[in-house]
Amino acid sequence: MEKALILSYAYHDVDILELKVSVWNGSFGGGTKVYVGRTDLGDVVETLKGFPVNPRDEREVTLGMFGEKFAGGAARLRFYCKDGAGHGMVEIQIEDDHAGGTITQSVRMIASIEAASIDSFLPELDLIGKQFSGSAALHFEK
């Protein structure tokens, strides 16, 4: 498996887009399905474009809804810099769908990323939202 965060198209209808979210760092991982509005991926792309602008740049996006009152799972991605040189990090929190009112699985992971990885991830993510197919991979530093 790739050491990456991967968002893959699963399904869409007139209102929503279903994505499979998976993460793996070589020894630990997890995944879920999330539901987003059909235009939400374009908003995510706009939010993350140009990261990082400076070493204090921090951005966060949430896909799906956290908590047992909502269908599907959720993923929160927080992008920030680990040092004054602007080396990127992503903190990923994933919560799976709730069965019987309990969380069936949860993952929290922090990984180093390069700006080039974000630059290739965003167009892939944009295409999922426009073409309702494919996947987008945010590769972690080796």
C-alpha positions in Angstrom: 0.0 0.0 0.0 1.0 3.6 -0.6 2.1 5.7 2.3 -0.6 8.3 1.7 -4.0 9.7 2.3 -6.2 8.5 -0.5 -9.7 9.9 -1.4 -11.6 7.8 -3.9 -14.9 8.3 -5.7 -17.6 5.8 -4.6 -21.0 7.2 -5.6 -23.0 10.3 -6.3 -26.6 11.4 -6.7 -28.2 14.8 -7.2 -27.2 16.1 -3.8 -24.2 14.2 -2.4 -20.9 12.7 -3.3 -19.7 9.6 -1.4 -15.9 9.2 -1.0 -13.8 6.4 0.4 -11.1 7.9 2.7 -8.1 5.7 3.5 -4.8 6.4 5.2 -1.6 4.3 5.6 1.8 5.2 6.9 3.5 1.9 6.5 2.6 0.4 9.8 -0.8 2.0 10.8 -3.9 3.0 8.9 -7.6 3.1 8.6 -10.5 4.3 6.5 -14.1 5.2 6.2 -16.7 6.5 3.8 -17.8 10.2 3.9 -20.6 12.1 2.4 -20.1 15.6 1.1 -22.1 18.1 -1.0 -21.4 17.8 -4.8 -19.5 21.1 -4.8 -17.6 20.6 -1.5 -14.4 19.3 -3.1 -14.0 22.5 -5.1 -14.1 24.4 -1.8 -11.5 22.1 -0.3 -9.2 22.7 -3.3 -9.6 26.4 -2.9 -8.9 26.3 0.8 -5.7 24.3 0.4 -4.3 26.1 -2.7 -0.9 27.6 -2.2 -0.2 25.9 1.1 2.1 26.9 2.7 2.3 30.7 2.2 4.6 31.1 5.3 5.8 29.0 8.2 2.8 29.9 10.3 0.3 28.9 7.6 -2.4 26.5 9.0 -5.4 25.2 7.2 -8.1 22.8 8.1 -10.8 21.0 6.1 -13.5 18.5 7.2 -15.2 16.0 5.0 -18.4 14.3 6.3 -19.7 14.9 9.8 -18.3 13.7 13.1 -20.6 12.2 15.7 -23.2 9.5 16.0 -26.1 11.6 14.8 -24.8 11.7 11.2 -24.7 9.1 8.5 -21.3 8.0 7.2 -17.9 8.8 8.7 -15.8 11.9 8.8 -12.2 13.0 8.1 -10.5 16.2 9.3 -7.3 17.3 7.7 -5.2 19.9 9.4 -2.2 21.3 7.4 0.6 23.2 9.2 4.3 23.7 9.1 6.6 21.9 11.5 9.4 24.5 11.4 10.5 28.0 10.2 11.6 26.6 6.9 7.9 25.8 6.0 8.2 22.0 6.0 4.6 20.7 5.8 2.7 18.3 8.0 -0.8 17.0 7.9 -2.7 15.8 10.9 -5.5 13.3 9.8 -8.4 12.4 12.0 -10.8 9.7 10.7 -13.9 8.5 12.4 -15.9 5.6 10.9 -19.7 5.3 10.7 -21.5 4.5 13.9 -23.1 1.2 14.5 -25.5 1.1 17.4 -24.4 4.5 18.6 -20.7 3.7 19.0 -17.7 4.6 16.9 -16.6 1.4 15.1 -13.1 2.8 14.4 -11.1 5.9 14.7 -7.6 6.9 13.4 -5.4 9.9 14.2 -2.2 10.2 12.3 0.4 12.9 11.7 2.7 12.7 8.6 5.3 14.9 6.9 4.4 16.1 3.4 6.1 18.1 0.7 4.5 21.0 -1.2 4.8 19.1 -4.4 2.6 16.3 -3.0 -0.1 18.9 -2.3 0.3 20.4 -5.7 -0.4 17.0 -7.3 -3.2 16.1 -4.8 -5.3 19.1 -5.5 -5.9 18.7 -9.2 -6.7 15.0 -8.6 -9.2 16.0 -5.9 -10.8 18.6 -8.2 -11.3 16.0 -10.9 -13.2 13.7 -8.6 -15.6 16.6 -7.9 -16.0 17.4 -11.6 -16.0 14.0 -13.2 -17.4 11.8 -10.4 -14.6 9.3 -10.8 -11.0 8.5 -9.9 -9.0 9.1 -6.8 -6.6 11.6 -5.2 -3.5 10.7 -3.3 -1.6 12.9 -0.8 1.8 11.1 -0.5 3.7 11.2 2.7 7.5 11.9 2.8 9.5 8.8 2.8 
